[in-house]
């Protein structure tokens, strides 16, 4: 593992700590009930699109499990599964090493919608949730989507520059 990858994992962990300890102090009180700032997920989507879908899946599963254990302890696994699965699917669909800003914002929007909708479905199936989907859409899916898109706009240029500095892994040639 190169030092840039190690720094990326360390920065993701620091961002994980930041979103749980410092960010709630800066959010208005009225937003705290409706907004779940999952900033790690945005960075995992960047990894899935700019690097490789497997790296995004592994980072999504690992940091999703951290979210399950630290923040949402009612059930272990929903965040781990949904973050890993969403990163893998979007990395598979949008595997572009030089994805422009509109594409990345679309990926973040689709990913945020998929993540929150899948979590809503999992919590409904296991009877942790008794609200209808349209209530969840208005109360927290759309606000989370907008918050994550704004965060993606803020971090797009620094993350893109760091991924451009990382060497791409050469593809193996098939010997027939």
C-alpha positions in Angstrom: 0.0 0.0 0.0 1.5 3.3 -1.0 1.7 6.2 1.4 -1.1 8.1 -0.4 -3.5 5.2 0.2 -2.5 5.1 3.9 -3.1 8.8 4.2 -6.5 8.4 2.5 -7.6 5.8 5.0 -6.3 7.9 7.9 -8.1 11.0 6.5 -11.3 9.0 6.2 -11.0 8.0 9.8 -10.4 11.6 10.9 -13.4 12.6 8.9 -15.4 9.9 10.6 -14.4 11.4 14.0 -15.1 14.9 12.7 -18.6 14.1 11.6 -19.5 12.6 15.0 -17.8 15.0 17.3 -17.3 18.4 15.8 -19.9 18.7 13.1 -23.0 18.4 15.4 -21.8 21.6 17.1 -22.0 23.6 13.9 -25.4 22.3 12.7 -28.4 24.2 13.7 -30.6 22.6 16.4 -33.6 22.2 14.1 -31.5 20.2 11.6 -30.0 17.8 14.1 -33.2 15.6 14.1 -33.4 15.4 10.3 -29.9 15.4 9.1 -27.4 12.5 9.3 -24.2 13.9 7.8 -22.6 10.8 6.4 -19.6 12.5 4.9 -17.5 9.3 4.8 -20.0 8.0 2.2 -19.3 10.8 -0.2 -15.6 10.1 0.0 -16.2 6.4 -0.4 -18.1 7.2 -3.6 -15.1 9.2 -4.9 -12.9 6.2 -4.2 -15.3 3.9 -6.0 -15.5 6.1 -9.1 -11.9 7.4 -9.3 -10.0 4.3 -8.2 -11.8 1.0 -8.2 -15.2 -0.3 -7.2 -13.7 -3.0 -4.9 -11.8 -0.4 -3.0 -15.0 1.6 -2.6 -16.9 -1.5 -1.5 -14.3 -2.4 1.1 -14.0 1.1 2.5 -17.8 1.4 2.5 -18.2 -1.9 4.4 -15.5 -1.0 6.9 -16.7 2.5 7.6 -20.3 1.4 7.4 -19.6 -1.1 10.2 -18.0 1.7 12.2 -21.2 3.7 11.7 -23.3 0.7 12.8 -21.2 0.2 16.0 -20.7 3.8 17.0 -23.8 5.7 16.0 -26.7 3.4 15.1 -26.5 0.4 17.4 -30.0 -1.0 17.0 -28.8 -3.4 14.4 -25.3 -4.3 13.1 -24.8 -4.5 9.4 -27.3 -2.2 7.6 -24.9 0.7 7.1 -22.0 -1.7 6.3 -24.1 -3.5 3.7 -25.7 -0.5 2.1 -22.5 1.6 1.9 -20.5 -1.2 0.5 -23.2 -2.3 -2.0 -23.9 1.3 -3.2 -20.3 2.1 -3.6 -19.8 -1.2 -5.6 -22.8 -0.6 -7.9 -22.0 3.1 -8.6 -18.3 2.3 -9.1 -19.3 -0.4 -11.6 -21.6 2.0 -13.5 -19.5 5.1 -13.4 -15.9 3.8 -13.6 -14.3 6.9 -15.0 -10.8 7.9 -13.8 -11.4 11.5 -15.0 -15.1 12.0 -14.1 -16.1 15.6 -14.4 -17.9 17.5 -11.6 -21.5 17.1 -13.0 -21.0 13.3 -13.2 -19.6 13.1 -9.7 -22.5 15.2 -8.3 -24.9 12.9 -10.1 -23.1 9.9 -8.5 -23.4 11.5 -5.1 -27.1 12.2 -5.6 -27.9 8.7 -6.8 -25.7 7.2 -4.1 -27.3 9.2 -1.3 -30.8 8.4 -2.5 -29.9 4.7 -2.8 -28.2 4.6 0.6 -31.1 6.2 2.5 -33.8 4.3 0.6 -32.1 1.0 1.2 -31.7 1.8 4.9 -35.3 2.8 5.1 -36.3 -0.5 3.5 -34.1 -2.6 5.8 -35.4 -0.8 8.9 -39.0 -1.3 7.7 -38.5 -5.0 7.0 -37.1 -5.5 10.5 -39.8 -3.4 12.1 -37.6 -0.6 13.4 -39.5 1.9 11.3 -43.2 2.6 11.2 -43.3 5.8 9.1 -44.4 5.8 5.4 -41.8 6.3 2.7 -43.1 9.7 1.6 -42.6 11.0 5.2 -39.0 9.7 5.2 -38.4 11.2 1.8 -39.3 14.7 3.0 -37.9 14.5 6.5 -34.4 13.1 6.0 -33.7 11.6 2.5 -33.9 14.8 0.6 -32.1 17.0 3.2 -29.3 14.4 3.5 -29.0 14.3 -0.3 -28.7 18.1 -0.5 -26.1 18.2 2.4 -24.0 15.5 0.8 -24.1 17.3 -2.6 -22.9 20.5 -1.0 -20.1 18.6 0.7 -19.2 16.9 -2.6 -19.0 20.4 -4.2 -16.6 21.6 -1.4 -14.3 18.6 -1.5 -14.3 17.8 -5.3 -11.2 19.7 -6.3 -8.9 18.6 -3.4 -10.0 15.0 -3.7 -9.7 15.0 -7.5 -6.2 16.4 -7.3 -5.1 13.7 -4.9 -6.5 10.9 -7.0 -4.9 12.4 -10.1 -1.5 12.2 -8.3 -2.0 8.5 -7.5 -0.7 6.1 -10.2 -3.3 3.9 -11.9 -2.8 0.2 -11.5 -1.8 -1.2 -14.9 -4.3 -3.7 -16.3 -3.1 -7.2 -16.8 -2.8 -8.3 -20.3 -4.4 -11.5 -21.3 -1.9 -14.1 -22.7 -3.6 -16.5 -25.1 
